[in-house]
């Protein structure tokens, strides 16, 4: 395998753009109007695609849980607070050697942002 790309359905692609570009600082690599692909600026194989929910039915993305390792966890935590993104789990040093916190993306997906403790 060369990569695995998670795909998420969305009822609001514009809010997804704001979250993945403005908050997670990813680049929009592809916008076909019905699918968006975001790419990490540091690692081009780290990607996520957001698909338009064609029938606009209610989404149950609560079962989707993504872990994203970042270099500067404190900067993302501060950014989440500045952008008024709800913190679902407070920033915490875990016993297994990571510092992390959770937010939800606009589609209801839980994002576990983490850095390894030194």
C-alpha positions in Angstrom: 0.0 0.0 0.0 1.2 3.5 -0.8 -1.5 5.4 1.2 -5.0 5.3 2.6 -7.2 8.3 2.3 -10.2 8.7 4.6 -13.4 10.0 2.9 -16.1 11.9 4.7 -19.6 12.9 3.5 -20.6 16.6 4.0 -23.8 18.6 3.8 -21.7 21.8 3.7 -18.5 21.8 1.6 -17.8 25.4 2.3 -17.6 24.8 6.1 -15.4 21.9 5.4 -13.1 24.1 3.3 -12.9 26.6 6.2 -12.0 23.9 8.7 -9.4 21.9 6.7 -7.8 25.0 5.2 -8.1 27.6 8.0 -7.9 25.4 11.0 -5.8 22.4 10.0 -3.7 24.5 7.5 -4.0 21.9 4.7 -4.0 22.7 1.0 -7.0 22.2 -1.2 -5.4 19.9 -3.9 -8.6 19.1 -5.8 -12.1 20.7 -6.0 -14.5 19.1 -8.4 -17.5 20.8 -6.9 -18.7 17.5 -5.4 -15.5 16.2 -3.9 -12.7 18.1 -2.1 -9.2 16.6 -1.4 -7.0 18.3 1.2 -3.3 17.6 1.4 -0.8 18.2 4.2 1.7 20.9 3.3 4.5 18.9 5.0 3.5 15.4 3.8 1.7 15.1 0.5 0.6 11.5 1.1 -1.4 12.7 4.2 -4.7 13.5 2.6 -8.5 13.6 3.3 -11.4 13.8 0.9 -14.7 15.4 1.6 -17.7 14.3 -0.6 -20.9 16.2 -1.1 -23.8 14.3 0.4 -25.9 14.3 -2.7 -29.3 13.8 -1.0 -28.5 16.2 1.8 -29.8 13.7 4.3 -28.8 13.9 8.0 -25.2 12.5 8.5 -24.1 10.2 11.2 -20.4 10.7 11.0 -20.1 10.2 14.8 -18.6 6.8 14.2 -15.7 8.4 12.3 -12.7 9.2 14.4 -9.5 10.5 12.8 -6.1 10.9 14.5 -3.8 13.5 13.1 -0.2 13.9 14.4 1.0 17.5 14.3 4.3 19.1 15.2 3.0 22.0 17.3 0.0 20.8 19.3 -0.1 24.0 21.5 -0.5 26.1 18.3 -3.4 24.1 17.1 -5.1 24.2 20.6 -4.7 28.0 20.7 -6.0 28.2 17.1 -9.0 26.1 18.0 -9.8 28.5 20.9 -9.3 31.6 18.7 -11.5 30.2 16.0 -14.1 29.2 18.6 -14.0 25.5 17.5 -15.5 23.4 20.3 -13.0 21.4 22.2 -14.5 18.0 22.7 -11.7 16.7 24.9 -9.3 19.1 26.7 -5.6 19.1 25.9 -4.1 16.4 28.0 -0.8 14.6 28.5 -1.6 10.9 28.2 0.2 8.1 30.1 1.2 6.5 26.8 3.3 9.5 25.7 1.1 11.8 23.7 -0.3 15.2 24.2 -3.7 15.5 22.5 -7.1 17.2 22.3 -10.3 16.5 20.3 -12.4 18.7 18.1 -15.3 18.0 15.7 -15.1 19.0 12.1 -18.2 20.6 10.5 -19.5 17.2 9.5 -19.5 15.7 13.0 -16.3 13.8 12.7 -14.1 13.7 15.8 -10.5 14.8 15.1 -7.9 13.7 17.6 -5.0 16.1 17.2 -1.8 14.8 18.9 1.9 15.3 19.3 4.3 12.8 20.9 5.8 13.9 24.2 9.6 14.0 24.3 
